[in-house]
Amino acid sequence: MDKKKVMGHNPLGMNHLADAKFKFIPFTESGSAQQESEPDKKRKKKRVVSYYLEEELISKIRDKATENSETYSGFVSRTLKKAIKD
């Protein structure tokens, strides 16, 4: 049996991502790089809880969270902790 030359290339033999740049992906505080740099910082356990709230109250909470550059969940947690502490 004669060996014939193969036309084309072997895609498994080349690493096309070796020189790739991913600068379009923004750095986030909660990204894996942040978690690796702070291994001894322990996270508190969290659970999902559901409450029935009036739609107007939910809108106000979302607006306040946005004003403070916080997530909805983070704002609600901080507000409840403050209310319980007093």
Rosetta blueprint (number, residue, H / E / L):
1 M L
2 D L
3 K L
4 K L
5 K L
6 V L
7 M L
8 G L
9 H L
10 N L
11 P H
12 L H
13 G H
14 M L
15 N L
16 H L
17 L L
18 A L
19 D L
20 A L
21 K L
22 F L
23 K L
24 F L
25 I L
26 P L
27 F L
28 T L
29 E L
30 S L
31 G L
32 S H
33 A H
34 Q H
35 Q H
36 E H
37 S H
38 E L
39 P L
40 D L
41 K L
42 K L
43 R L
44 K L
45 K L
46 K L
47 R L
48 V L
49 V L
50 S L
51 Y L
52 Y L
53 L L
54 E L
55 E H
56 E H
57 L H
58 I H
59 S H
60 K H
61 I H
62 R H
63 D H
64 K H
65 A H
66 T H
67 E H
68 N L
69 S L
70 E L
71 T L
72 Y H
73 S H
74 G H
75 F H
76 V H
77 S H
78 R H
79 T H
80 L H
81 K H
82 K H
83 A H
84 I H
85 K H
86 D L
